[in-house]
Amino acid sequence: MLNDLKFSFVNIDKESLSAEIGAKVKYYSNVIHWTLIYSLPVFWLLDYSFLSSDWVVLFFTRIVLAGICHCIYLYGGLRKNNWDKEMTMAFIIGINTAFYAVICAVIPTSIVLPYFLVFAIYFLLLNITIFWKPAFSIVQCLIAYILIIVLYRIFNKYYDYHILISNGGGIFFIISAFSILIGYNRYQLARREIAKNILIEMANNRLIDQHEKIIDQQREINEANRRLTKLSEYRFSTLNMILHDFRNFTGSIQMSLDLLNQSNDNLTGEQNEILGYIGEGNDKLKYLSEKLAGSTQTDATKVDYNFTELDLGKEVEQATVGLADAALMKQINVQLNIDPSSTIVYLDKIFLDQLLAKLLSNIIRYASSGTVLSVHMHKIDNKAVTDIANKGNLLGTKKLEELFNEIDNVNDSKEIVNQNTSGFAFAKKLAEQMGGKLTYNSDETTGNFYRLEFNLFK
């Protein structure tokens, strides 16, 4: 069984993705629209400096053009219209692009260089700022190229295109074409960033739901524990009362026997023999009462394992998939490779699940973001082996020794491990208590490597 748990964008809610992209398009459309309006003084200054005879006409033409574009923008943005923002901005920018291209094509070639430079900067800033599909940038460039090439031939019949190229046209064509690539890269990166944010939000929502379920389960557990505690207190109080009365009873019998033994001169041999039987029985009752009293005070921290036959492969797979959200939050790619045949072990399911959850969650916690976590489960001789490797930043053997041995000293191997100890140490202790072995290593060859071994059930 080979599962590559790469968390792609396939399962993203399409409506959420469209809504987020639409919001981003709307924001940057607003930015580029006002940028076009506020850049008018630059073009007025350019017209005044190089086309002094026509700058007044161009001045009012640009104002009228800006007013028309602004009206289209406002009208299309009304709630009742709700025009597609990309198409609206493509139309507005297309009008401006066509106007600037006409000017560059019809003015004398001796003064066209600054206009081409400004036009090239216009395309560059446009594709750096706006957020839309790359096809719109290509269409804008084609509009400019076609108008410049056609109109230049119409108004400059006696000049070849190399004059246009040498006077700034070449710079414009190169920069505008390059700006398309910038717009394409920006769109892809921004779209991926939006999708990743949606994935993170989805993961957070799932974690919140799981947290709520855990809280509900915790409440039920606490309620059951409260009832069990109350029942246990009642049991102990009742048992202590019985033991108290029982001790008084055995004590009174012993006192009576002592009195009879002191005056046994009047007793027959048969009566003395009966008193001996009674005394022997009373000693046994006293011994049993002492044992029963001691059992009520024994240590309640002993682990009572319930060993059953389990398929370790399925348990490892479930534990790994259960921590998929945690790996996703750190952008860790989890690769799961499990032996397809059954791997039967004889373990306690509850404690095995706890062991795997502790081990995997702490491995993810200490793994580097953007790395690969490989989980490989297989058989070696009579052992079921689970290898987990992460080749990110090395923790080092010293650090691993600290984490795996950060545990309170316990005298009995069956004593419950303190929950406040390290997750690694907790997992190691559980593995040892269930007859397994957890080893670890950290070097350049294997990366951060962990191996969990259990005996196969025969």
Buried (B, 14 or more C-beta within 10 A) or exposed (E): EEBEBEBEEEEBEEEBBEEBBEEBBBEBBBEBBEBBEEBBEEBBEBBEEBBEEEBEEBBEBBEEBBEEBBEBBEEBBEEEEEBEBBEBBBBBBBBBBBBBBBBBBBBEBEBBBEBBBBBBBBBBBBBEBBBBBBBBBBBBBEBBBEBBBEBBBEEBEEEEBEBBBEBBBBBBBEBBBBBBEBBBEBBEEBBEEBBBEBBBEBBEEEBEEEEEEEEEEEEEEEEEEEEEEEEEEEEEEEBEEEBEEBBEBBEEBBEEBEEBEEEEEEBEEEEEEEBEEBBEEBEEBBEEBEEEBEEEEEEEEEBEEEBEEBBBBBBBBEBBEBBBBBBBBBBBBBBBBBBEEEBBBBBBEEBBBBBBBBBBBBBBEBBBEEBBBBBBBBBEEEBBBBBBBBBBBBBEEEEBEBBBEBBEEBEEEEBBBEEEBBBBBBBBBBBEBBBBBBEBBBEEEBBBBBBBBBBBBE
